[in-house]
Every structure is written in C-alpha cells, then in structure tokens.
Amino acid sequence: MKLYNYFRSSASFRVRIALQLKGLPYEYIAVHIAKGEHKLAPYSAVAADNLVPNLVIEGEHLSQSMAIIEYLDETHPEPALLPKDPLARARVRALAQSISCEIHPINNLRVLKYLTATLGLSEDQKNTWYRHWVREGLEALERQLAQGPQSVYCYGETPSLADCCLVPQIFNAQRFETNLEGLPLTMRAFEACMKLEAFQKAKPSACPDAE
C-alpha cells in the first residue's frame, strides 16, 4: 500500500491512525499541501480531486479518509473500528461525522487560505474564525458523548472510527490555541488515545515530512 499524505492534514492523520491500529505496513509518500504540490500535474494523475489522503492498493486509488478507513475496516476487520451492532455503528459514525463533516470542512487549509488571500482577513481574524467553529463543534461533540454510554474512548473500550477523527482535530485545535477547557469527555478520550503506540506513531511530528 502507498499513502499519499501531508503530515499536518487531519484527514491524512486519520488514515495513518487506522493503518497503525491495524498494523498495516505502507509506503509514506509526502505531498506538501501548504506549498501547493497537490495542485501540480504529477499529483493530479494520482488523485482526481487533488486532495489528500490517497491510498493506493494494487493499482487502485482510494480517496476521502472516511471511505478509506471503512475500506480498511472491511478488508482487515481486526481490530474493528466500527461495532458490529447496527445502532452502535450508527452512533460511532455520527460522532466521527460530527468532526469530519461539521468541524473540519470549514477550517481546513484551503478555507483558511481563502479567508486571508481572497477575502482579506487578517491572521488574527482567520484564527478567530478557526477557534470559534472548532470550539462550537467540540461543544456539540461533548454533548453527544454525554448522551452516549460512558467509556474510555469516544464509544466503547477500544478506539473506533470516531477516535481516528477526534485526535487529529484536537491536535489542530491545540496548534491554533483553541480553548479546550470544559470538555472533559472529549479530552478524556483524546488522552486515552495518546497513551497508545498507534496514535503516537501516526502523529504529525513522527512523520518523515514533519517540519
């Protein structure tokens, strides 16, 4: 397997976590998003959407982190990242999508660049935008965690798809100095994950392209 990714990309980070949790070896191929390498012709031939991550398996290209992780979970079912029970699976997907679909899309690099380069927002205004939407999204996640069964991780006693999404989001929130106080369940899950070797190996600073 080959994984085209960028060390700071939340979506790439999710897939690296899943690969590490499942003990799957892969070739790390860096695509520097901040320098625009994802928009150049060589990468366009790899990824039609010009996004990372992109996982290559036996010549087949898979894009979108959530689809990639579910593919990995279906083809390498142990350890499972989604519960077998349909209701539990739906709850884990809902937690994961609260991050991947509600928080992340309006705060990723291309949106932040548009705010400053096109709309003319200052660095402080951009960071205020980021912190506002991340904090609001994490507060919503905290309420969801409070309504669910109490557990060490986001759902259950082992890491799930939801945790694969949570950890990268918290890393980025910390990088932008977002207020993370008053989120006890969210941070408990994050801290539990970061005690595991798989999450440590997948983190941005452990990547070969880390700056």
C-alpha positions in Angstrom: 0.0 0.0 0.0 1.0 3.6 -0.7 -0.3 6.5 1.2 -0.1 10.0 -0.3 -0.5 12.4 2.5 0.7 15.6 4.3 1.9 15.4 7.9 -0.4 18.2 9.1 -3.5 17.1 7.2 -6.2 16.0 9.6 -7.7 13.6 7.0 -4.3 12.1 6.4 -3.7 11.8 10.1 -7.0 9.8 10.5 -5.9 7.2 7.9 -2.4 6.9 9.4 -4.0 6.1 12.8 -6.2 3.5 11.2 -3.2 1.9 9.5 -1.2 1.9 12.7 -4.1 0.4 14.8 -4.4 -2.4 12.3 -0.7 -3.0 12.0 -0.7 -2.5 8.2 2.6 -1.5 6.6 2.5 1.2 3.9 4.8 3.4 1.9 4.6 7.0 3.0 4.6 9.5 0.1 4.5 13.2 1.2 2.5 15.8 -0.7 3.2 19.3 0.6 -0.2 20.9 0.6 1.0 24.2 2.0 3.3 24.5 -1.0 0.6 23.6 -3.4 2.1 20.3 -4.5 -1.4 18.7 -4.6 -2.4 21.0 -7.4 0.5 20.1 -9.7 0.2 17.7 -12.6 2.1 14.8 -11.1 -0.3 14.5 -8.2 -3.4 15.2 -10.4 -2.5 11.9 -12.1 -2.7 10.2 -8.7 -5.7 12.0 -7.2 -8.5 13.3 -9.4 -9.8 15.5 -6.6 -6.3 17.0 -5.9 -6.8 16.2 -2.2 -5.0 14.1 0.4 -5.0 11.4 1.6 -5.0 9.0 -1.3 -4.4 5.3 -0.7 -3.1 3.1 -3.5 -3.8 -0.6 -3.2 -2.8 -2.9 -6.1 -3.1 0.0 -8.5 -6.5 1.1 -7.3 -6.7 4.6 -5.8 -9.0 5.4 -2.9 -9.7 9.0 -1.8 -11.6 10.5 1.2 -10.4 9.5 4.6 -13.7 8.1 5.9 -14.1 5.9 2.8 -10.5 4.7 3.1 -10.9 3.8 6.8 -14.1 2.0 6.3 -12.5 0.0 3.4 -9.6 -0.9 5.7 -12.0 -2.0 8.4 -13.9 -4.2 6.0 -10.8 -5.8 4.5 -8.8 -6.0 7.7 -11.6 -6.4 10.4 -9.3 -6.8 13.4 -9.2 -4.7 15.5 -12.6 -3.4 14.5 -13.0 0.4 14.2 -16.8 0.1 13.9 -19.0 -2.0 16.2 -21.0 -4.9 14.8 -24.3 -3.8 16.2 -26.1 -1.6 13.7 -27.2 1.0 16.2 -23.7 1.2 17.8 -22.2 1.6 14.3 -24.5 4.4 13.5 -23.6 6.2 16.8 -19.9 5.8 16.0 -20.4 7.1 12.5 -22.4 10.1 13.9 -19.6 11.0 16.3 -17.0 10.7 13.5 -19.0 12.8 11.1 -19.6 15.5 13.7 -15.9 16.1 13.3 -15.2 15.2 9.7 -18.3 16.8 8.2 -19.2 19.6 10.7 -15.9 20.9 12.2 -13.2 20.1 9.7 -14.5 21.3 6.3 -14.9 24.9 7.3 -11.5 25.0 9.0 -9.2 23.2 6.6 -6.2 24.8 4.9 -7.9 25.8 1.6 -10.7 27.6 3.5 -8.2 29.4 5.8 -6.2 30.5 2.8 -9.3 31.8 1.1 -10.2 33.8 4.1 -6.8 35.6 4.1 -5.7 35.6 0.4 -9.1 36.3 -1.2 -11.3 37.9 1.4 -8.5 39.8 3.0 -8.9 38.7 6.6 -6.0 39.4 8.9 -4.2 36.5 10.6 -5.9 37.3 13.9 -9.3 37.3 12.2 -8.6 34.0 10.5 -7.5 32.4 13.8 -10.6 33.8 15.5 -12.8 32.1 12.8 -10.9 28.9 13.3 -11.3 28.9 17.1 -14.9 29.8 17.0 -16.0 27.0 14.8 -13.8 24.4 16.3 -14.9 25.2 19.8 -18.6 25.2 18.8 -18.2 21.9 17.1 -16.4 20.3 20.0 -19.0 21.5 22.4 -21.6 19.7 20.3 -19.4 16.6 20.3 -19.1 16.8 24.1 -22.9 16.9 24.4 -23.2 13.8 22.2 -20.6 11.9 24.3 -22.5 12.8 27.4 -25.7 11.2 25.9 -24.0 8.0 25.0 -22.7 5.1 27.1 -19.8 6.3 29.2 -16.5 4.8 28.1 -12.8 5.4 27.9 -12.8 6.3 24.3 -15.4 8.1 22.2 -17.5 4.9 22.1 -16.6 1.7 23.9 -13.4 0.4 25.4 -11.3 0.3 22.3 -10.5 3.1 19.7 -13.0 3.5 16.9 -13.5 5.5 13.8 -14.7 8.4 16.0 -11.3 8.4 17.8 -9.5 8.3 14.5 -11.2 11.6 13.7 -11.1 13.2 17.2 -7.3 13.0 17.7 -6.3 14.9 14.6 -8.9 17.6 15.3 -7.6 18.1 18.9 -4.0 18.3 17.5 -5.1 21.1 15.2 -7.1 22.8 17.8 -4.1 22.9 20.1 -1.9 24.2 17.3 -4.3 27.2 16.9 -4.6 27.6 20.7 -8.3 26.9 20.8 -9.8 26.8 24.3 -10.3 23.2 25.2 -11.5 23.7 28.8 -14.8 22.3 29.9 -14.7 19.3 27.5 -14.0 16.5 30.0 -15.3 13.6 28.0 -13.7 14.8 24.7 -10.4 15.3 26.3 -10.6 12.0 28.3 -11.0 10.1 25.0 -8.1 12.1 23.4 -5.8 11.5 26.3 -6.6 7.8 26.4 -5.8 7.5 22.6 -2.5 9.3 23.0 -1.3 6.7 25.5 -1.4 4.1 22.7 1.6 3.5 20.4 -0.5 3.5 17.3 -1.6 7.1 17.9 1.9 8.2 18.8 3.4 6.7 15.6 0.8 8.4 13.5 1.1 11.9 14.9 2.4 14.7 12.7 5.8 15.1 14.5 6.5 11.4 13.8 6.1 11.8 10.0 9.1 11.9 7.7 7.9 15.2 6.2 7.4 16.9 9.5 8.8 20.4 9.7 
